[in-house]
Amino acid sequence: MVLHGSTLSRLVSRGVFLVVTVFSAGLACAQSADLVGTMPEDYLPELKAILAAAFERSPKLIAAEYARAVREAQIYGANAARLPNVRGTSEYASNQTSASGNSSSQSRASGFFYRFEASQALFHWGALQNQSRAAQINLLVEQKNYAIAARELGIELRKAYLALIVEKAKLRQGREALRIFRADLAVTQEKNQAGLVSAAVLEGDKLRDREIALDLARGEAELEANRRRFARLAGLAELPEEKIPAEIPRLEHRPALAEAMTATLLRNEAKSTLEYEVYDLKVREALLREKIERTRLLPKFFAGAGYSLENNTDVNGSAINQQAFRRQSVSVSMQWYIFDGFATKGAIREALAAKRLHERVRDAKVGTVLQDAQILERSLKLDADALDLAEIRHAIAVEGRKRVADEAALGNLPKGDVERAQVNILQTDAATLFARATYLGRWSDFVALAGDDPVLQNLPARHAPQK
């Protein structure tokens, strides 16, 4: 058997597409497995529980769920036009009829009357099927919007939780610094009483004490406010300060994984991202709307059936007779709107304009995603370097405290210098935590942008984004 050239070309194209699809899916699965242990919730187990609870109680996701439920309910309305329509009426009536000007010709009849009808759409040029498909697409869009909302919520919660850890570390350093400064202030007061220090120096230290205390109070107030915001965002009753971890474990930058994810994103032109899928579905929905609108001026065919018990009045001269009778009917009918004042033309243009708009937004979104992914990858390298520098500064501070402690033990330095060196360690520790939090926050952004955020794997089945 000899294959036609175009048929062979189509088979080859489909084969290549299948191979590329399988290869891309394999890369995606491999990358998803490589992401295990790299996310903030992997370093902070408490955050994993908070994320799981937030997906059930967060106000943002509850609102997204309502939007999804509305689209799901609208499918019934879209499918209703393809199903039989049954309706009925009934009444108990007393009917009296007479000829005008002749009251002796009255006729009276009373009883229970009813009518039942059924209709079924037969042929609408595919409009009803496309209407159901459009409703399904809108549901898929809302499912993906829910996934986007969950992903954005996960990013926001991760960053907020990491920021709380950094704030707590800064407060720990500030409280220790205030304690040491007040100890030095007490010594200054004693020296002032002994006449060794002037009153101006003492008042300057007191002013400095008030400034340090004010900064500390402001930091404590900000931490409390941020804790409440975080609890409200996550759907928690509260998040006490003692529940915030004191440390972020040491991180490992994996540039090869970031480069592979960026390469995969560039290779498939961001088609694996939720944003692309949402606008691509909107393009498909607009195409279906165009097809639906093009059938508005075409004849539509219906089948119908009816059964009724009705009152009938016969007039023969001055004689009037009323009688109930039964009626059965079966019909095939046609409705044809021949001209609607160019409303169909406008609806088609509107659908085409919506299609072009969604295509333009989709293409712009693809360009933005690809650009942002490359920027985030480069920023991650810089964050990794900043993290190394922070680790070095922290190690230097620890080593410096050891040297100060040794000199203090020999009597070469006052013991207060050891406490000041400890404050320096706390300061570099806060800087290190800030560098780790910055890296993990940007890594969360990068993973979410690449479309591989593991947090989406924990969504309930009814919310999981479908193809």
C-alpha positions in Angstrom: 0.0 0.0 0.0 1.4 3.4 -1.0 0.7 6.3 1.3 -0.2 9.7 -0.1 2.5 12.4 0.5 0.3 14.6 2.8 -0.9 11.6 4.8 2.7 10.4 5.3 3.7 14.0 6.4 0.9 14.1 8.9 1.9 10.7 10.3 5.5 11.8 10.7 4.4 15.1 12.3 2.2 13.3 14.8 5.0 10.9 15.6 7.5 13.7 16.2 4.9 15.5 18.3 4.3 12.3 20.4 8.0 11.8 20.9 8.5 15.4 22.0 5.5 15.2 24.3 6.7 12.1 26.0 10.2 13.5 26.3 8.9 16.7 27.8 6.6 14.9 30.2 9.6 12.8 31.3 11.7 15.9 31.9 8.8 17.4 33.9 8.4 14.3 36.1 12.2 14.2 36.6 12.3 17.9 37.6 9.4 17.4 39.9 11.2 14.6 41.6 14.4 16.8 41.8 12.4 19.6 43.5 11.8 17.4 46.6 13.7 18.9 49.5 14.3 22.3 47.9 11.1 24.2 48.9 10.7 26.3 52.1 8.3 23.8 53.5 10.9 21.0 53.2 13.3 23.0 55.4 10.5 24.1 57.8 8.0 21.3 58.5 5.7 23.6 60.4 5.1 25.6 57.2 4.0 22.4 55.4 1.2 21.9 57.9 0.2 25.6 57.7 0.0 25.4 53.9 -2.2 22.3 54.1 -4.6 24.0 56.5 -4.6 27.2 54.4 -6.0 25.3 51.4 -9.0 24.5 53.5 -9.6 27.7 55.4 -8.0 30.6 53.5 -10.5 33.3 52.5 -8.8 33.7 49.1 -9.3 30.1 48.2 -12.9 30.0 49.6 -13.7 32.9 47.1 -12.0 31.0 44.3 -14.0 27.9 45.2 -17.2 29.8 44.9 -16.2 31.0 41.4 -15.4 27.4 40.4 -18.8 26.2 41.8 -20.6 28.8 39.8 -19.0 27.6 36.6 -19.8 24.0 37.5 -23.4 24.9 38.0 -23.6 26.7 34.7 -22.8 23.5 32.9 -26.3 22.2 33.7 -27.8 25.3 32.1 -25.6 24.8 29.0 -26.6 21.1 28.7 -30.3 21.7 29.3 -30.8 22.9 25.7 -29.8 19.4 24.5 -32.2 17.6 26.7 -35.9 17.1 26.4 -38.0 20.0 27.8 -41.2 18.9 29.6 -43.8 21.4 30.9 -47.4 21.2 32.0 -50.3 23.3 33.2 -53.4 22.4 35.1 -56.5 24.2 36.4 -59.9 23.7 37.9 -62.3 26.0 36.1 -66.0 26.8 36.0 -66.8 28.2 32.6 -70.1 30.0 31.7 -70.8 31.1 28.1 -73.8 32.9 26.6 -74.7 34.7 23.4 -74.6 38.5 23.7 -78.1 39.9 24.4 -79.6 36.4 25.0 -79.2 35.3 28.6 -81.3 32.2 28.0 -78.6 30.7 25.8 -76.2 30.2 28.7 -74.0 27.1 28.9 -72.0 26.2 32.0 -69.2 23.6 32.4 -66.8 23.0 35.2 -64.0 20.6 35.9 -60.3 19.8 36.1 -58.3 20.7 32.9 -54.6 20.1 32.1 -52.0 20.2 29.4 -48.6 18.5 29.1 -46.0 19.2 26.4 -42.6 17.9 25.6 -40.0 19.3 23.1 -36.6 18.2 22.0 -34.0 20.1 19.9 -33.2 18.0 16.8 -30.6 19.9 14.7 -29.0 23.2 15.5 -25.9 23.0 13.3 -23.7 22.0 16.3 -24.5 25.2 18.3 -25.8 23.2 21.3 -22.8 20.9 21.4 -20.5 23.9 21.2 -22.4 25.6 24.0 -21.8 22.6 26.3 -18.1 22.5 25.3 -17.8 26.3 26.0 -19.3 25.7 29.5 -16.8 22.9 30.1 -14.0 25.1 29.0 -15.1 27.9 31.4 -15.1 25.3 34.2 -11.5 24.3 33.2 -10.5 28.0 33.3 -11.9 28.4 36.8 -10.2 25.2 37.9 -6.9 26.6 36.7 -7.7 30.0 38.2 -8.2 28.1 41.5 -4.8 26.5 41.0 -3.2 29.8 40.3 -4.8 31.3 43.5 -3.5 28.3 45.5 -0.1 28.7 44.0 0.0 32.5 44.7 -1.3 31.8 48.2 1.5 29.3 48.7 4.1 31.8 47.5 2.7 34.6 49.8 2.5 32.4 52.8 6.1 31.1 52.3 7.5 34.6 52.0 5.5 35.9 54.9 6.6 33.0 57.1 10.2 33.4 56.2 9.9 37.2 56.9 8.5 36.4 60.3 11.6 34.2 61.1 13.9 37.1 60.0 11.9 39.6 62.1 12.1 37.3 65.1 15.9 37.0 64.7 16.2 40.8 64.5 14.2 41.2 67.7 16.3 38.7 69.4 19.4 40.7 68.5 17.7 44.0 69.4 16.7 42.7 72.8 20.1 41.5 73.6 21.6 44.7 72.4 19.3 46.7 74.6 20.1 44.5 77.6 23.8 45.1 77.2 23.4 48.8 76.6 21.4 49.2 79.7 24.0 47.3 81.6 26.6 49.8 80.3 24.2 52.6 81.1 24.1 51.5 84.7 27.9 51.6 84.8 27.9 55.1 83.3 25.4 56.2 86.0 27.8 54.9 88.7 30.7 56.7 87.1 28.6 59.9 86.9 27.9 59.6 90.6 31.6 59.1 91.3 32.4 62.2 89.2 34.2 60.2 86.5 31.7 60.9 83.7 30.0 64.2 82.9 26.2 64.6 83.0 26.2 65.3 79.3 27.6 61.9 78.5 25.1 60.3 80.8 22.2 62.2 79.2 23.4 61.2 75.8 23.5 57.5 76.8 20.0 57.9 78.2 18.8 59.3 74.9 20.4 56.5 73.1 18.7 54.0 75.4 15.3 55.5 74.6 16.0 55.3 70.9 17.1 51.7 71.1 14.0 50.9 73.2 11.8 52.7 70.7 13.2 50.8 67.7 12.7 47.5 69.6 9.1 48.4 70.5 8.4 49.3 66.9 9.9 46.0 65.7 7.8 44.1 68.3 4.6 45.9 67.1 5.4 45.1 63.5 6.0 41.5 64.3 2.7 41.2 66.1 0.9 42.9 63.2 2.6 40.6 60.7 1.7 37.6 62.8 -1.9 38.6 62.7 -1.9 39.2 59.0 -0.2 35.9 58.4 -2.8 34.1 60.6 -5.7 35.7 58.8 -4.2 34.9 55.4 -3.6 31.3 56.3 -7.0 30.9 58.0 -5.5 30.3 61.4 -6.9 31.6 64.7 -3.4 32.9 65.7 0.3 32.4 65.4 2.1 32.9 68.7 5.7 34.2 68.5 7.0 31.0 70.1 5.6 29.0 67.2 7.8 30.9 64.8 11.1 28.9 64.2 14.3 30.6 65.3 16.4 29.2 62.5 16.3 28.4 58.8 18.4 25.4 58.0 21.5 25.8 55.7 20.6 25.8 52.0 22.1 24.3 48.9 22.0 26.1 45.7 21.4 23.8 42.7 22.2 25.8 39.5 21.9 22.8 37.3 18.3 22.2 38.3 17.4 25.9 37.8 19.1 25.9 34.3 17.2 22.7 33.4 13.9 24.1 34.4 14.5 27.3 32.5 15.6 25.3 29.4 12.4 23.2 29.6 10.3 26.4 29.9 12.0 28.0 26.9 11.7 24.8 24.9 8.0 24.4 25.2 7.5 28.2 25.0 5.8 28.3 28.5 3.0 26.1 27.3 3.2 24.1 30.5 2.4 27.1 32.7 -1.1 27.7 34.1 -1.2 31.2 32.7 -0.7 30.0 29.1 -3.3 27.2 29.6 -5.9 29.7 30.9 -5.6 32.1 27.9 -5.4 29.2 25.5 -8.6 27.9 26.8 -10.2 31.4 26.5 -9.1 31.4 22.8 -10.8 28.1 22.3 -13.9 29.3 24.0 -14.0 32.4 21.8 -13.7 30.1 18.7 -16.7 28.1 19.9 -18.7 31.3 20.5 -17.9 32.3 17.0 -19.3 29.0 15.7 -22.3 29.3 17.8 -23.1 32.9 16.6 -22.8 31.8 13.0 -25.8 29.5 13.4 -28.2 32.2 14.6 -29.7 32.9 11.1 -29.8 29.2 10.2 -33.1 27.2 10.5 -33.4 25.2 13.8 -35.4 22.0 14.0 -37.4 20.7 17.0 -39.6 17.7 17.8 -42.6 18.1 20.0 -45.4 16.1 21.6 -48.5 17.2 23.7 -51.4 15.7 25.6 -54.2 17.8 27.0 -57.7 17.8 28.4 -59.3 21.1 27.5 -62.7 22.8 27.5 -64.3 23.4 24.1 -67.2 25.8 23.3 -69.5 25.2 20.2 -71.9 28.0 19.1 -74.6 27.2 16.6 -76.9 30.1 16.2 -78.4 30.7 19.7 -77.4 27.2 20.9 -74.2 27.0 22.9 -72.6 23.8 24.0 -69.5 23.3 26.2 -67.6 20.0 26.3 -64.3 18.8 27.6 -62.1 17.0 25.0 -58.7 15.3 24.9 -56.0 16.2 22.4 -52.8 14.4 21.4 -50.2 15.8 19.1 -46.8 14.9 17.7 -44.8 17.4 15.6 -41.5 18.3 13.9 -41.1 22.0 13.7 -38.6 24.5 12.3 -37.7 28.0 13.6 -35.8 30.3 11.2 -34.7 33.9 12.0 -34.1 35.2 8.6 -33.0 38.7 9.5 -32.2 40.1 13.0 -31.0 43.6 12.2 -27.3 42.6 11.8 -27.2 41.4 15.4 -25.6 38.2 14.3 -22.9 40.1 12.4 -22.1 42.1 15.5 -22.0 38.9 17.7 -19.6 37.2 15.3 -17.3 40.3 15.2 -17.4 40.4 19.0 -16.4 36.7 19.3 -13.5 37.3 16.8 -12.3 40.3 18.7 -12.4 38.4 21.9 -10.3 35.6 20.3 -7.7 38.1 19.0 -7.6 39.8 22.4 -7.0 36.5 24.2 -4.4 35.5 21.7 -2.6 38.8 22.2 -2.7 38.5 26.0 -1.6 34.9 25.8 1.4 35.7 23.6 2.3 38.7 25.9 2.0 36.5 28.9 4.3 33.9 27.3 7.0 36.6 26.7 6.7 37.9 30.2 6.9 34.4 31.8 10.0 33.5 29.7 11.7 36.8 30.5 10.9 36.6 34.2 12.1 33.0 34.4 15.5 34.0 33.0 15.7 37.0 35.3 14.8 34.9 38.3 17.5 32.3 37.4 20.2 35.0 37.3 18.9 36.5 40.5 19.1 33.1 42.2 22.8 33.0 41.4 23.3 36.4 42.9 21.2 35.4 46.0 23.4 32.3 46.3 26.5 34.5 46.3 25.0 36.8 48.9 24.2 33.8 51.0 27.8 32.6 50.9 29.0 36.0 51.9 26.5 36.1 54.8 27.7 32.6 55.9 31.3 33.9 55.8 30.4 37.0 57.9 28.7 34.8 60.4 31.6 32.5 60.6 34.0 35.4 61.1 31.7 36.8 63.9 31.7 33.4 65.7 35.5 33.1 65.4 35.9 36.8 66.6 33.8 36.0 69.7 36.1 33.1 70.5 39.1 35.3 70.3 37.5 38.0 72.5 36.5 35.3 75.0 40.1 34.0 75.1 41.5 37.5 75.6 38.9 38.2 78.3 39.8 35.0 80.1 43.4 36.3 80.1 42.3 39.6 81.5 43.3 41.6 78.4 39.8 42.6 77.5 36.8 43.4 79.7 34.1 40.7 80.0 31.6 43.1 78.4 33.3 42.8 75.1 32.3 39.1 75.0 28.7 40.1 75.3 29.1 42.7 72.5 30.7 40.1 70.3 27.7 37.9 71.0 25.4 40.6 69.8 27.5 40.8 66.7 26.9 37.1 66.2 23.2 37.6 66.6 23.4 40.5 64.0 25.2 38.4 61.5 22.8 35.5 62.2 19.9 37.7 61.4 21.6 38.8 58.2 22.2 35.1 57.3 18.6 34.3 57.9 17.6 37.2 55.7 19.8 35.9 52.9 18.4 32.4 53.3 14.8 33.8 53.3 15.5 35.9 50.2 16.9 32.9 48.4 14.0 30.6 49.3 11.4 33.3 48.5 12.9 33.8 45.0 13.2 30.1 44.5 9.5 29.7 45.3 8.8 32.4 42.7 11.0 30.6 40.1 9.5 27.2 40.7 5.9 28.5 40.6 6.7 30.4 37.4 8.2 27.3 35.8 4.9 25.5 36.5 6.3 22.8 38.8 5.2 24.1 42.2 4.8 21.0 44.4 2.1 22.7 46.4 -0.3 22.1 43.6 0.0 18.4 44.1 -1.8 18.7 47.4 -5.0 20.2 46.0 -8.2 18.2 46.3 -9.1 16.2 43.3 -12.1 18.4 42.4 -9.7 21.4 42.3 -6.8 19.8 40.4 -6.2 21.6 37.1 -7.3 19.3 34.3 -6.4 19.2 30.6 
